[in-house]
């Protein structure tokens, strides 16, 4: 019954694309390849993929643009795979709605660990959301309402635009309101890595982006607070 999980690789360097596809198939996934941004976007929107590996520098459309367009329609996990490793690229990638980021050169062991974690995370969420829909529950924290049935967050009734990771982040802290978690802990729980190769600044970037969206004054947060020496928590108001 279980169809193979299907991965789309969007990468214009043929050699890299073929090596990626070869290794992904070896792990038991189905894999398609697109060699430019536009084709990649069309294939991604046609659907049926469980995860997308996306290069940044691509002909026709950049990976950032592709990611942004995919996010209008779909919450499929997206991992940027790129040679660019400047901090601003990492931040821009996460801001356009990517779930993760791998810089070349990377090991296939690392890449496959991330692919598995992202797919596991996203299928786990489908199961969880079905349970939440059945219970029909939402969580209220001050002016925020986190609706687990519709994956949405509103503030004073106004919807807040959130990426999937942003939503996961808020939901997790709301489910554990008042409890502070370290950045390492949050990486493991929200991004799903048992053994994270990346960087805890991902958590800080997410927090600062979320503060811009949910706080009345992001410079003086009232909801998403820092607990000095520990990490972050959502304040019960
Ligand atoms: Ca490229």
py3Dmol code that shows the C-alpha trace and the ligand (Angstrom):
import py3Dmol

protein = """\
ATOM      1  CA  UNK A   1       0.000   0.000   0.000  1.00  0.00           C
ATOM      2  CA  UNK A   2       2.650   2.452   1.032  1.00  0.00           C
ATOM      3  CA  UNK A   3       3.894   4.221  -2.075  1.00  0.00           C
ATOM      4  CA  UNK A   4       7.524   5.210  -2.004  1.00  0.00           C
ATOM      5  CA  UNK A   5       8.245   8.690  -0.736  1.00  0.00           C
ATOM      6  CA  UNK A   6       9.057  10.937  -3.668  1.00  0.00           C
ATOM      7  CA  UNK A   7      11.714  13.620  -3.761  1.00  0.00           C
ATOM      8  CA  UNK A   8      12.233  16.409  -6.311  1.00  0.00           C
ATOM      9  CA  UNK A   9      15.791  17.658  -6.896  1.00  0.00           C
ATOM     10  CA  UNK A  10      16.040  21.123  -8.495  1.00  0.00           C
ATOM     11  CA  UNK A  11      19.681  21.613  -9.502  1.00  0.00           C
ATOM     12  CA  UNK A  12      21.185  22.990 -12.721  1.00  0.00           C
ATOM     13  CA  UNK A  13      24.598  21.323 -12.412  1.00  0.00           C
ATOM     14  CA  UNK A  14      23.899  18.014 -14.100  1.00  0.00           C
ATOM     15  CA  UNK A  15      26.653  16.068 -12.348  1.00  0.00           C
ATOM     16  CA  UNK A  16      25.516  17.145  -8.900  1.00  0.00           C
ATOM     17  CA  UNK A  17      21.865  16.507  -9.767  1.00  0.00           C
ATOM     18  CA  UNK A  18      22.604  13.000 -11.001  1.00  0.00           C
ATOM     19  CA  UNK A  19      24.756  12.107  -7.999  1.00  0.00           C
ATOM     20  CA  UNK A  20      22.025  13.401  -5.685  1.00  0.00           C
ATOM     21  CA  UNK A  21      19.348  11.426  -7.522  1.00  0.00           C
ATOM     22  CA  UNK A  22      21.505   8.289  -7.494  1.00  0.00           C
ATOM     23  CA  UNK A  23      22.065   8.475  -3.739  1.00  0.00           C
ATOM     24  CA  UNK A  24      18.456   9.322  -2.981  1.00  0.00           C
ATOM     25  CA  UNK A  25      17.209   6.355  -5.017  1.00  0.00           C
ATOM     26  CA  UNK A  26      19.753   4.120  -3.316  1.00  0.00           C
ATOM     27  CA  UNK A  27      18.029   5.006  -0.021  1.00  0.00           C
ATOM     28  CA  UNK A  28      14.748   3.722  -1.400  1.00  0.00           C
ATOM     29  CA  UNK A  29      13.078   6.986  -2.400  1.00  0.00           C
ATOM     30  CA  UNK A  30      11.698   7.850  -5.819  1.00  0.00           C
ATOM     31  CA  UNK A  31      13.434  10.866  -7.288  1.00  0.00           C
ATOM     32  CA  UNK A  32      12.811  13.312 -10.147  1.00  0.00           C
ATOM     33  CA  UNK A  33      15.204  16.026 -11.312  1.00  0.00           C
ATOM     34  CA  UNK A  34      14.548  19.517 -12.707  1.00  0.00           C
ATOM     35  CA  UNK A  35      17.424  21.527 -14.188  1.00  0.00           C
ATOM     36  CA  UNK A  36      15.985  25.044 -13.925  1.00  0.00           C
ATOM     37  CA  UNK A  37      13.838  27.011 -11.488  1.00  0.00           C
ATOM     38  CA  UNK A  38      10.759  27.332 -13.649  1.00  0.00           C
ATOM     39  CA  UNK A  39      10.556  23.627 -14.465  1.00  0.00           C
ATOM     40  CA  UNK A  40      11.217  22.830 -10.801  1.00  0.00           C
ATOM     41  CA  UNK A  41       8.379  25.097  -9.692  1.00  0.00           C
ATOM     42  CA  UNK A  42       5.925  23.591 -12.172  1.00  0.00           C
ATOM     43  CA  UNK A  43       6.852  20.069 -11.145  1.00  0.00           C
ATOM     44  CA  UNK A  44       6.632  20.952  -7.441  1.00  0.00           C
ATOM     45  CA  UNK A  45       3.180  22.494  -7.906  1.00  0.00           C
ATOM     46  CA  UNK A  46       1.957  19.510  -9.909  1.00  0.00           C
ATOM     47  CA  UNK A  47       2.363  17.854  -6.529  1.00  0.00           C
ATOM     48  CA  UNK A  48       3.010  14.368  -5.334  1.00  0.00           C
ATOM     49  CA  UNK A  49       6.392  15.171  -3.742  1.00  0.00           C
ATOM     50  CA  UNK A  50       7.200  14.484  -0.118  1.00  0.00           C
ATOM     51  CA  UNK A  51      10.250  16.738  -0.087  1.00  0.00           C
ATOM     52  CA  UNK A  52      12.073  19.184  -2.373  1.00  0.00           C
ATOM     53  CA  UNK A  53      15.824  19.764  -2.536  1.00  0.00           C
ATOM     54  CA  UNK A  54      16.360  23.189  -3.991  1.00  0.00           C
ATOM     55  CA  UNK A  55      19.524  24.864  -5.278  1.00  0.00           C
ATOM     56  CA  UNK A  56      19.687  28.690  -4.998  1.00  0.00           C
ATOM     57  CA  UNK A  57      21.513  29.786  -8.164  1.00  0.00           C
ATOM     58  CA  UNK A  58      19.304  28.397 -10.939  1.00  0.00           C
ATOM     59  CA  UNK A  59      18.476  29.459 -14.512  1.00  0.00           C
ATOM     60  CA  UNK A  60      15.122  31.214 -15.122  1.00  0.00           C
ATOM     61  CA  UNK A  61      14.164  31.602 -11.437  1.00  0.00           C
ATOM     62  CA  UNK A  62      16.289  31.577  -8.288  1.00  0.00           C
ATOM     63  CA  UNK A  63      15.696  28.968  -5.616  1.00  0.00           C
ATOM     64  CA  UNK A  64      14.424  31.732  -3.315  1.00  0.00           C
ATOM     65  CA  UNK A  65      11.720  32.666  -5.848  1.00  0.00           C
ATOM     66  CA  UNK A  66      10.817  29.029  -6.427  1.00  0.00           C
ATOM     67  CA  UNK A  67      10.492  28.485  -2.682  1.00  0.00           C
ATOM     68  CA  UNK A  68       8.303  31.548  -2.222  1.00  0.00           C
ATOM     69  CA  UNK A  69       5.953  30.454  -5.007  1.00  0.00           C
ATOM     70  CA  UNK A  70       5.717  26.905  -3.711  1.00  0.00           C
ATOM     71  CA  UNK A  71       4.779  28.261  -0.281  1.00  0.00           C
ATOM     72  CA  UNK A  72       1.689  30.053  -1.658  1.00  0.00           C
ATOM     73  CA  UNK A  73       0.271  26.645  -2.428  1.00  0.00           C
ATOM     74  CA  UNK A  74       2.032  23.948  -0.470  1.00  0.00           C
ATOM     75  CA  UNK A  75       3.677  23.116   2.839  1.00  0.00           C
ATOM     76  CA  UNK A  76       5.894  20.372   1.349  1.00  0.00           C
ATOM     77  CA  UNK A  77       9.258  20.259   3.187  1.00  0.00           C
ATOM     78  CA  UNK A  78      11.932  22.244   1.309  1.00  0.00           C
ATOM     79  CA  UNK A  79      15.682  21.932   1.922  1.00  0.00           C
ATOM     80  CA  UNK A  80      18.028  24.395   0.228  1.00  0.00           C
ATOM     81  CA  UNK A  81      21.143  22.702  -1.101  1.00  0.00           C
ATOM     82  CA  UNK A  82      23.635  25.311  -2.087  1.00  0.00           C
ATOM     83  CA  UNK A  83      27.219  26.404  -2.399  1.00  0.00           C
ATOM     84  CA  UNK A  84      26.405  29.757  -0.894  1.00  0.00           C
ATOM     85  CA  UNK A  85      26.997  29.821   2.783  1.00  0.00           C
ATOM     86  CA  UNK A  86      26.783  33.458   3.714  1.00  0.00           C
ATOM     87  CA  UNK A  87      24.650  34.141   6.737  1.00  0.00           C
ATOM     88  CA  UNK A  88      22.313  36.362   4.733  1.00  0.00           C
ATOM     89  CA  UNK A  89      21.549  33.518   2.332  1.00  0.00           C
ATOM     90  CA  UNK A  90      20.740  31.211   5.190  1.00  0.00           C
ATOM     91  CA  UNK A  91      18.415  33.823   6.684  1.00  0.00           C
ATOM     92  CA  UNK A  92      16.783  34.669   3.353  1.00  0.00           C
ATOM     93  CA  UNK A  93      16.278  30.975   2.655  1.00  0.00           C
ATOM     94  CA  UNK A  94      14.509  30.432   5.952  1.00  0.00           C
ATOM     95  CA  UNK A  95      12.482  33.619   5.477  1.00  0.00           C
ATOM     96  CA  UNK A  96      11.185  32.507   2.094  1.00  0.00           C
ATOM     97  CA  UNK A  97       9.750  29.499   3.893  1.00  0.00           C
ATOM     98  CA  UNK A  98      12.404  26.791   3.533  1.00  0.00           C
ATOM     99  CA  UNK A  99      12.523  24.189   6.274  1.00  0.00           C
ATOM    100  CA  UNK A 100      16.228  23.583   6.207  1.00  0.00           C
ATOM    101  CA  UNK A 101      19.536  24.419   4.646  1.00  0.00           C
ATOM    102  CA  UNK A 102      22.543  22.334   3.601  1.00  0.00           C
ATOM    103  CA  UNK A 103      25.715  23.886   2.219  1.00  0.00           C
ATOM    104  CA  UNK A 104      28.008  22.223  -0.313  1.00  0.00           C
ATOM    105  CA  UNK A 105      30.172  20.342   0.219  1.00  0.00           C
ATOM    106  CA  UNK A 106      28.027  18.128   2.434  1.00  0.00           C
ATOM    107  CA  UNK A 107      28.148  14.432   3.175  1.00  0.00           C
ATOM    108  CA  UNK A 108      25.376  12.231   1.856  1.00  0.00           C
ATOM    109  CA  UNK A 109      25.048  10.796   5.336  1.00  0.00           C
ATOM    110  CA  UNK A 110      24.225  14.269   6.618  1.00  0.00           C
ATOM    111  CA  UNK A 111      21.906  15.049   3.724  1.00  0.00           C
ATOM    112  CA  UNK A 112      20.007  11.772   4.058  1.00  0.00           C
ATOM    113  CA  UNK A 113      19.642  12.308   7.819  1.00  0.00           C
ATOM    114  CA  UNK A 114      18.054  15.664   7.100  1.00  0.00           C
ATOM    115  CA  UNK A 115      15.800  14.303   4.387  1.00  0.00           C
ATOM    116  CA  UNK A 116      14.567  11.550   6.686  1.00  0.00           C
ATOM    117  CA  UNK A 117      14.037  13.976   9.575  1.00  0.00           C
ATOM    118  CA  UNK A 118      12.046  16.411   7.426  1.00  0.00           C
ATOM    119  CA  UNK A 119       9.870  13.720   5.880  1.00  0.00           C
ATOM    120  CA  UNK A 120       9.258  12.043   9.235  1.00  0.00           C
ATOM    121  CA  UNK A 121       8.421  15.383  10.757  1.00  0.00           C
ATOM    122  CA  UNK A 122       5.950  16.297   8.038  1.00  0.00           C
ATOM    123  CA  UNK A 123       4.142  12.935   7.967  1.00  0.00           C
ATOM    124  CA  UNK A 124       4.017  12.935  11.783  1.00  0.00           C
ATOM    125  CA  UNK A 125       2.284  16.254  11.586  1.00  0.00           C
ATOM    126  CA  UNK A 126      -0.386  14.948   9.282  1.00  0.00           C
ATOM    127  CA  UNK A 127      -1.243  12.273  11.846  1.00  0.00           C
ATOM    128  CA  UNK A 128      -1.142  14.768  14.696  1.00  0.00           C
ATOM    129  CA  UNK A 129      -3.327  17.258  12.859  1.00  0.00           C
ATOM    130  CA  UNK A 130      -5.958  14.582  12.216  1.00  0.00           C
ATOM    131  CA  UNK A 131      -6.055  13.907  15.949  1.00  0.00           C
ATOM    132  CA  UNK A 132      -6.265  17.621  16.715  1.00  0.00           C
ATOM    133  CA  UNK A 133      -9.078  18.087  14.182  1.00  0.00           C
ATOM    134  CA  UNK A 134     -10.982  15.333  15.880  1.00  0.00           C
ATOM    135  CA  UNK A 135     -10.571  17.029  19.232  1.00  0.00           C
ATOM    136  CA  UNK A 136     -11.303  20.394  17.568  1.00  0.00           C
ATOM    137  CA  UNK A 137      -8.956  22.183  19.895  1.00  0.00           C
ATOM    138  CA  UNK A 138      -7.330  25.554  19.810  1.00  0.00           C
ATOM    139  CA  UNK A 139      -4.956  27.180  22.265  1.00  0.00           C
ATOM    140  CA  UNK A 140      -5.384  30.764  23.431  1.00  0.00           C
ATOM    141  CA  UNK A 141      -2.410  32.738  24.719  1.00  0.00           C
ATOM    142  CA  UNK A 142      -3.376  36.357  25.393  1.00  0.00           C
ATOM    143  CA  UNK A 143      -4.567  37.824  22.096  1.00  0.00           C
ATOM    144  CA  UNK A 144      -3.190  34.857  20.134  1.00  0.00           C
ATOM    145  CA  UNK A 145      -5.287  31.891  19.121  1.00  0.00           C
ATOM    146  CA  UNK A 146      -3.504  28.853  17.715  1.00  0.00           C
ATOM    147  CA  UNK A 147      -6.022  26.783  15.774  1.00  0.00           C
ATOM    148  CA  UNK A 148      -4.758  23.216  15.500  1.00  0.00           C
ATOM    149  CA  UNK A 149      -7.573  22.193  13.221  1.00  0.00           C
ATOM    150  CA  UNK A 150      -6.751  24.735  10.522  1.00  0.00           C
ATOM    151  CA  UNK A 151      -3.019  25.202  11.255  1.00  0.00           C
ATOM    152  CA  UNK A 152      -3.606  28.894  11.694  1.00  0.00           C
ATOM    153  CA  UNK A 153      -2.695  31.583  14.174  1.00  0.00           C
ATOM    154  CA  UNK A 154      -4.744  34.723  14.700  1.00  0.00           C
ATOM    155  CA  UNK A 155      -4.119  37.767  16.824  1.00  0.00           C
ATOM    156  CA  UNK A 156      -7.257  39.654  17.895  1.00  0.00           C
ATOM    157  CA  UNK A 157      -9.018  37.669  15.189  1.00  0.00           C
ATOM    158  CA  UNK A 158      -6.612  38.813  12.444  1.00  0.00           C
ATOM    159  CA  UNK A 159      -4.804  35.962  10.659  1.00  0.00           C
ATOM    160  CA  UNK A 160      -0.992  35.944  10.890  1.00  0.00           C
ATOM    161  CA  UNK A 161       0.918  34.627   7.848  1.00  0.00           C
ATOM    162  CA  UNK A 162       3.265  31.877   9.011  1.00  0.00           C
ATOM    163  CA  UNK A 163       5.504  29.320   7.372  1.00  0.00           C
ATOM    164  CA  UNK A 164       5.140  25.733   8.490  1.00  0.00           C
ATOM    165  CA  UNK A 165       8.170  25.933  10.775  1.00  0.00           C
ATOM    166  CA  UNK A 166       6.926  29.192  12.289  1.00  0.00           C
ATOM    167  CA  UNK A 167       3.618  27.529  13.019  1.00  0.00           C
ATOM    168  CA  UNK A 168       5.320  24.453  14.490  1.00  0.00           C
ATOM    169  CA  UNK A 169       7.454  26.705  16.661  1.00  0.00           C
ATOM    170  CA  UNK A 170       4.535  28.727  18.054  1.00  0.00           C
ATOM    171  CA  UNK A 171       2.405  25.634  18.517  1.00  0.00           C
ATOM    172  CA  UNK A 172       5.104  23.794  20.435  1.00  0.00           C
ATOM    173  CA  UNK A 173       5.714  26.728  22.787  1.00  0.00           C
ATOM    174  CA  UNK A 174       1.961  27.295  23.197  1.00  0.00           C
ATOM    175  CA  UNK A 175       1.434  23.645  24.105  1.00  0.00           C
ATOM    176  CA  UNK A 176       4.097  24.144  26.759  1.00  0.00           C
ATOM    177  CA  UNK A 177       3.289  27.705  27.694  1.00  0.00           C
ATOM    178  CA  UNK A 178       5.547  29.225  30.337  1.00  0.00           C
ATOM    179  CA  UNK A 179       8.244  26.573  29.908  1.00  0.00           C
ATOM    180  CA  UNK A 180      11.628  27.765  28.594  1.00  0.00           C
ATOM    181  CA  UNK A 181      13.506  25.579  26.105  1.00  0.00           C
ATOM    182  CA  UNK A 182      17.127  25.851  25.051  1.00  0.00           C
ATOM    183  CA  UNK A 183      17.941  26.526  21.399  1.00  0.00           C
ATOM    184  CA  UNK A 184      19.437  23.024  21.074  1.00  0.00           C
ATOM    185  CA  UNK A 185      16.249  21.558  22.490  1.00  0.00           C
ATOM    186  CA  UNK A 186      14.096  23.581  20.104  1.00  0.00           C
ATOM    187  CA  UNK A 187      16.213  22.513  17.113  1.00  0.00           C
ATOM    188  CA  UNK A 188      15.704  18.909  18.026  1.00  0.00           C
ATOM    189  CA  UNK A 189      11.987  19.202  18.751  1.00  0.00           C
ATOM    190  CA  UNK A 190      10.924  21.543  15.942  1.00  0.00           C
ATOM    191  CA  UNK A 191      13.411  20.653  13.212  1.00  0.00           C
ATOM    192  CA  UNK A 192      13.502  17.021  14.230  1.00  0.00           C
ATOM    193  CA  UNK A 193      17.213  16.290  14.369  1.00  0.00           C
ATOM    194  CA  UNK A 194      18.577  13.781  16.792  1.00  0.00           C
ATOM    195  CA  UNK A 195      22.039  14.794  15.813  1.00  0.00           C
ATOM    196  CA  UNK A 196      21.954  18.281  14.398  1.00  0.00           C
ATOM    197  CA  UNK A 197      24.826  19.284  12.153  1.00  0.00           C
ATOM    198  CA  UNK A 198      23.593  22.801  11.693  1.00  0.00           C
ATOM    199  CA  UNK A 199      23.470  25.821  13.676  1.00  0.00           C
ATOM    200  CA  UNK A 200      21.459  27.108  16.614  1.00  0.00           C
ATOM    201  CA  UNK A 201      21.257  30.547  14.989  1.00  0.00           C
ATOM    202  CA  UNK A 202      18.392  29.051  12.975  1.00  0.00           C
ATOM    203  CA  UNK A 203      16.361  29.268  16.187  1.00  0.00           C
ATOM    204  CA  UNK A 204      17.309  32.910  16.760  1.00  0.00           C
ATOM    205  CA  UNK A 205      16.338  33.811  13.192  1.00  0.00           C
ATOM    206  CA  UNK A 206      12.985  32.103  13.646  1.00  0.00           C
ATOM    207  CA  UNK A 207      12.382  33.917  16.947  1.00  0.00           C
ATOM    208  CA  UNK A 208      13.183  37.330  15.489  1.00  0.00           C
ATOM    209  CA  UNK A 209      10.966  36.691  12.465  1.00  0.00           C
ATOM    210  CA  UNK A 210       8.105  35.530  14.699  1.00  0.00           C
ATOM    211  CA  UNK A 211       8.452  38.537  16.973  1.00  0.00           C
ATOM    212  CA  UNK A 212       7.946  40.823  13.962  1.00  0.00           C
ATOM    213  CA  UNK A 213       4.725  38.972  13.241  1.00  0.00           C
ATOM    214  CA  UNK A 214       3.145  38.464  16.651  1.00  0.00           C
ATOM    215  CA  UNK A 215       4.462  41.203  18.935  1.00  0.00           C
ATOM    216  CA  UNK A 216       2.991  44.696  19.253  1.00  0.00           C
ATOM    217  CA  UNK A 217       6.582  45.971  19.547  1.00  0.00           C
ATOM    218  CA  UNK A 218       9.161  43.389  18.368  1.00  0.00           C
ATOM    219  CA  UNK A 219      11.891  45.262  20.283  1.00  0.00           C
ATOM    220  CA  UNK A 220       9.964  44.751  23.522  1.00  0.00           C
ATOM    221  CA  UNK A 221       8.357  41.344  23.196  1.00  0.00           C
ATOM    222  CA  UNK A 222       5.435  40.414  25.441  1.00  0.00           C
ATOM    223  CA  UNK A 223       4.749  36.930  24.080  1.00  0.00           C
ATOM    224  CA  UNK A 224       7.884  35.265  22.776  1.00  0.00           C
ATOM    225  CA  UNK A 225      10.366  35.894  25.552  1.00  0.00           C
ATOM    226  CA  UNK A 226      14.027  35.145  26.165  1.00  0.00           C
ATOM    227  CA  UNK A 227      14.908  33.455  29.415  1.00  0.00           C
ATOM    228  CA  UNK A 228      18.475  34.496  30.046  1.00  0.00           C
ATOM    229  CA  UNK A 229      20.901  31.610  30.099  1.00  0.00           C
ATOM    230  CA  UNK A 230      18.168  29.132  29.166  1.00  0.00           C
ATOM    231  CA  UNK A 231      16.395  29.874  25.903  1.00  0.00           C
ATOM    232  CA  UNK A 232      12.951  30.905  24.773  1.00  0.00           C
ATOM    233  CA  UNK A 233       9.396  30.566  26.027  1.00  0.00           C
ATOM    234  CA  UNK A 234       5.905  31.756  25.287  1.00  0.00           C
ATOM    235  CA  UNK A 235       4.565  33.879  28.098  1.00  0.00           C
ATOM    236  CA  UNK A 236       1.086  33.207  29.437  1.00  0.00           C
ATOM    237  CA  UNK A 237      -0.656  36.560  29.490  1.00  0.00           C
TER     238      UNK A 237
END
"""
ligand_1 = """\
1
CA
Ca 23.254 26.142 -9.368
"""
view = py3Dmol.view(width=600, height=400)
view.addModel(protein, "pdb")
view.setStyle({"model": 0}, {"cartoon": {"style": "trace"}})
view.addModel(ligand_1, "xyz")
view.setStyle({"model": 1}, {"stick": {}})
view.zoomTo()
view.show()
